[in-house]
Amino acid sequence: MTVLYFANARRITGFSEEEIPATEPLSISAFWEQLVQRHPDLASLRSSSRLARNNDFLTSSAHIEPTDEIAVIPPVSGG
């Protein structure tokens, strides 16, 4: 799956996007566990970030397919 990182998630990972190998659907929780294993500092964003799959925000009961594009969208501010 392709994971897109925005704002602080991009700063933490050092990537705007990366490919994460997946062979089966993942729950939201399992997806976050994989991300935090790869990038431990993302744990600080888990409770406040939104996830979008193929341009649609995910609900907590959604599953992520291996072919999905997932965006990690932390809170942002600006003016």
C-alpha positions in Angstrom: 0.0 0.0 0.0 1.0 3.6 -0.5 1.1 5.8 2.5 1.1 9.6 2.2 2.4 11.7 5.0 1.3 15.3 5.7 2.4 18.1 8.1 4.1 16.7 11.2 3.8 13.1 10.0 6.0 14.1 7.0 8.5 15.8 9.3 8.6 12.8 11.7 9.0 10.2 8.9 11.2 12.2 6.6 9.0 11.0 3.7 6.1 12.5 1.8 5.1 9.0 0.8 6.3 5.4 1.1 5.3 1.9 0.0 4.5 -0.5 2.9 4.2 -4.1 2.0 0.8 -5.7 2.8 -0.7 -9.0 1.8 -4.0 -8.9 3.6 -6.5 -6.3 4.8 -5.6 -4.5 8.0 -7.7 -3.0 10.7 -7.1 0.7 11.6 -5.4 -0.5 14.7 -3.1 -3.0 12.9 -2.2 -0.3 10.3 -1.1 2.1 13.1 0.9 -0.6 14.8 2.8 -1.2 11.5 3.4 2.6 11.1 4.6 3.0 14.7 7.0 0.0 14.2 8.5 1.7 11.2 8.4 5.2 12.7 8.2 5.1 16.5 7.7 8.9 16.8 4.4 8.6 14.9 2.9 7.2 18.1 2.5 10.8 19.3 0.2 11.6 16.4 -2.0 8.5 16.5 -4.8 9.8 18.7 -5.1 13.1 16.9 -4.6 12.2 13.2 -7.1 11.3 10.6 -6.7 8.6 8.0 -8.0 8.8 4.5 -8.3 5.9 2.1 -8.3 6.7 -1.6 -9.4 10.3 -0.8 -12.2 9.4 1.7 -11.8 9.7 5.4 -11.9 6.3 7.2 -14.1 5.3 10.1 -12.8 3.4 13.1 -14.4 0.2 11.8 -12.9 0.4 8.3 -10.3 -2.0 6.9 -7.4 -1.1 4.7 -6.7 -3.2 1.6 -3.2 -3.9 0.3 -3.9 -1.8 -2.8 -5.2 1.3 -1.0 -3.6 4.7 -0.8 -3.7 5.9 2.8 -3.1 9.5 3.8 -2.0 10.2 7.4 -3.3 13.7 8.2 -2.3 15.2 11.5 -4.0 18.3 12.9 -2.7 21.4 11.2 -3.0 25.1 11.9 -2.3 28.1 9.9 -3.7 31.4 8.9 
